[in-house]
């Protein structure tokens, strides 16, 4: 499973202050901790800085890549910010994100088309948030086809069917899970990705709900997630679920995690 560390996001107050202060040590410490605890990509987001997002994003990319041997997930809806950050980036970046919304698609498509990058593709259209699995799958099929036609390799596409709070609709959990299963079946070669913590919004013991939902999503084929790698229970749940889903030859990853104390809760 490909894991994106979510913690370097300016919507978090400590991160926002560290970006303002250009606190290299703090940002690099967070990046290093995430990488050492299993993040394959480090998400970088400076979206709260209106008018300064581009310069701060470039600073984040340089600062993170100075200390960890990991690519960044460039998290911005602004195509110019993404393009400029990609020029500085070492290795293969991930772009978070593109959607079927015409304005957003048309703006970002020239940036990702033909470039060697991974792309998170949101199941969102101009009609709004999808309600059902069928809605999500229809958007995914259209979006993936358009990306492939524009020279984005299918193996670089990570479809995000969008998690919505179960507290607002009893069906949101099962509709999302069904969408994951259908997308992985109907679109061979594509990957799936999500930030699943929204499922528990408004509920007590959110961590418990998030862990259970992650296990269920992996069983349906989810092979990418935006998570907090410092959450030991979540990371242990992912390791166990991947093993139970048959993605861990001879349980080697599970045993390695055990030997390294990563299953201690």
ROVEXZA-259463 format. One record per residue (C-alpha): residue number from 1; x negated, y, z. Coordinates in steps of 0.1 Angstrom, whole numbers. Layout:
N
NODE_i_X_Y_Z
NODE_NUM_X_Y_Z
...
! end
This chain:
265
NODE_i_X_Y_Z
NODE_1_0_0_0
NODE_2_-12_35_-9
NODE_3_-10_58_21
NODE_4_-10_96_20
NODE_5_-20_113_52
NODE_6_6_140_59
NODE_7_-9_161_87
NODE_8_-27_190_68
NODE_9_5_209_61
NODE_10_9_246_68
NODE_11_44_240_81
NODE_12_27_226_112
NODE_13_18_256_135
NODE_14_-17_244_144
NODE_15_-26_238_108
NODE_16_-11_271_97
NODE_17_-33_289_123
NODE_18_-64_269_113
NODE_19_-59_279_77
NODE_20_-55_316_86
NODE_21_-86_314_107
NODE_22_-105_294_81
NODE_23_-113_269_108
NODE_24_-134_245_88
NODE_25_-141_222_118
NODE_26_-104_217_128
NODE_27_-93_210_92
NODE_28_-122_186_87
NODE_29_-115_168_120
NODE_30_-79_162_110
NODE_31_-89_150_75
NODE_32_-116_127_89
NODE_33_-92_112_116
NODE_34_-66_104_89
NODE_35_-92_89_66
NODE_36_-107_67_93
NODE_37_-72_55_103
NODE_38_-62_43_68
NODE_39_-52_73_46
NODE_40_-61_67_10
NODE_41_-52_103_1
NODE_42_-52_134_22
NODE_43_-22_157_15
NODE_44_-30_194_14
NODE_45_-2_220_16
NODE_46_-4_257_21
NODE_47_31_265_10
NODE_48_40_288_39
NODE_49_15_314_27
NODE_50_35_333_0
NODE_51_12_352_-23
NODE_52_-19_335_-8
NODE_53_-11_298_-14
NODE_54_-35_294_-43
NODE_55_-66_307_-25
NODE_56_-58_287_7
NODE_57_-51_256_-13
NODE_58_-85_258_-30
NODE_59_-101_263_4
NODE_60_-83_232_17
NODE_61_-94_210_-12
NODE_62_-130_221_-8
NODE_63_-129_218_30
NODE_64_-114_183_30
NODE_65_-136_169_3
NODE_66_-167_181_20
NODE_67_-161_158_49
NODE_68_-142_127_36
NODE_69_-148_105_6
NODE_70_-111_105_-3
NODE_71_-90_123_-29
NODE_72_-64_149_-21
NODE_73_-27_149_-27
NODE_74_-21_185_-40
NODE_75_12_194_-25
NODE_76_28_225_-42
NODE_77_57_232_-65
NODE_78_36_261_-81
NODE_79_20_248_-114
NODE_80_-8_274_-113
NODE_81_-17_264_-77
NODE_82_-18_228_-87
NODE_83_-38_235_-119
NODE_84_-65_256_-101
NODE_85_-68_230_-73
NODE_86_-72_202_-98
NODE_87_-102_220_-114
NODE_88_-120_220_-81
NODE_89_-110_185_-71
NODE_90_-135_156_-71
NODE_91_-121_123_-83
NODE_92_-85_115_-92
NODE_93_-60_137_-74
NODE_94_-24_131_-67
NODE_95_2_158_-75
NODE_96_31_162_-52
NODE_97_55_166_-70
NODE_98_74_167_-102
NODE_99_112_162_-107
NODE_100_138_160_-134
NODE_101_149_196_-126
NODE_102_142_213_-159
NODE_103_124_244_-146
NODE_104_101_224_-124
NODE_105_95_197_-150
NODE_106_87_221_-178
NODE_107_63_241_-156
NODE_108_44_212_-142
NODE_109_43_189_-173
NODE_110_15_207_-191
NODE_111_-6_204_-159
NODE_112_-3_167_-155
NODE_113_1_156_-191
NODE_114_-30_138_-203
NODE_115_-49_145_-171
NODE_116_-62_117_-149
NODE_117_-40_121_-119
NODE_118_-14_103_-99
NODE_119_21_119_-99
NODE_120_48_117_-73
NODE_121_81_118_-92
NODE_122_111_129_-72
NODE_123_145_115_-80
NODE_124_160_150_-82
NODE_125_178_166_-111
NODE_126_195_199_-118
NODE_127_227_182_-105
NODE_128_212_181_-70
NODE_129_203_154_-45
NODE_130_214_119_-56
NODE_131_239_101_-34
NODE_132_238_65_-45
NODE_133_212_40_-56
NODE_134_226_41_-91
NODE_135_221_79_-92
NODE_136_185_75_-81
NODE_137_177_48_-105
NODE_138_192_67_-135
NODE_139_171_98_-126
NODE_140_140_76_-121
NODE_141_144_59_-155
NODE_142_148_92_-173
NODE_143_119_109_-154
NODE_144_95_80_-159
NODE_145_103_78_-196
NODE_146_97_115_-201
NODE_147_64_113_-181
NODE_148_52_83_-201
NODE_149_61_101_-234
NODE_150_39_130_-222
NODE_151_9_107_-217
NODE_152_11_100_-180
NODE_153_2_63_-176
NODE_154_30_44_-159
NODE_155_6_30_-133
NODE_156_-1_66_-122
NODE_157_36_73_-114
NODE_158_49_71_-79
NODE_159_87_74_-78
NODE_160_102_89_-47
NODE_161_139_81_-44
NODE_162_144_106_-16
NODE_163_152_97_19
NODE_164_182_114_35
NODE_165_193_114_71
NODE_166_213_84_82
NODE_167_229_106_108
NODE_168_248_124_81
NODE_169_259_94_60
NODE_170_261_58_70
NODE_171_251_47_35
NODE_172_220_67_30
NODE_173_196_40_43
NODE_174_210_11_23
NODE_175_213_33_-9
NODE_176_176_43_-6
NODE_177_166_7_0
NODE_178_186_-6_-30
NODE_179_170_21_-52
NODE_180_135_10_-42
NODE_181_143_-26_-51
NODE_182_159_-17_-85
NODE_183_132_7_-95
NODE_184_105_-18_-88
NODE_185_124_-44_-108
NODE_186_136_-23_-137
NODE_187_104_-2_-142
NODE_188_75_-27_-142
NODE_189_42_-10_-136
NODE_190_56_20_-118
NODE_191_50_25_-80
NODE_192_72_39_-53
NODE_193_65_65_-27
NODE_194_84_83_1
NODE_195_81_104_32
NODE_196_106_84_52
NODE_197_107_103_85
NODE_198_138_122_73
NODE_199_159_90_78
NODE_200_159_96_115
NODE_201_166_133_116
NODE_202_189_143_144
NODE_203_186_109_162
NODE_204_168_100_195
NODE_205_137_77_194
NODE_206_129_87_159
NODE_207_97_68_158
NODE_208_116_35_164
NODE_209_140_43_135
NODE_210_111_53_112
NODE_211_91_21_119
NODE_212_121_-2_113
NODE_213_130_17_81
NODE_214_94_14_68
NODE_215_94_-24_74
NODE_216_127_-27_55
NODE_217_115_-5_26
NODE_218_83_-26_22
NODE_219_104_-57_20
NODE_220_122_-41_-10
NODE_221_89_-33_-27
NODE_222_78_1_-15
NODE_223_41_4_-22
NODE_224_33_40_-12
NODE_225_42_62_17
NODE_226_34_97_31
NODE_227_28_91_68
NODE_228_9_101_99
NODE_229_-20_76_100
NODE_230_-26_85_136
NODE_231_7_68_146
NODE_232_-7_35_157
NODE_233_27_18_159
NODE_234_36_29_124
NODE_235_3_17_110
NODE_236_6_-16_127
NODE_237_41_-20_114
NODE_238_29_-14_79
NODE_239_1_-39_82
NODE_240_25_-66_95
NODE_241_52_-58_69
NODE_242_28_-60_40
NODE_243_16_-94_53
NODE_244_51_-107_56
NODE_245_60_-94_21
NODE_246_32_-116_6
NODE_247_8_-87_-2
NODE_248_-20_-99_20
NODE_249_-39_-129_7
NODE_250_-46_-154_35
NODE_251_-35_-127_60
NODE_252_-70_-111_57
NODE_253_-59_-75_62
NODE_254_-38_-85_92
NODE_255_-67_-104_107
NODE_256_-91_-76_100
NODE_257_-67_-51_117
NODE_258_-65_-74_147
NODE_259_-103_-77_150
NODE_260_-106_-39_148
NODE_261_-80_-33_175
NODE_262_-56_-17_151
NODE_263_-27_-39_162
NODE_264_-29_-29_199
NODE_265_3_-10_207
! end
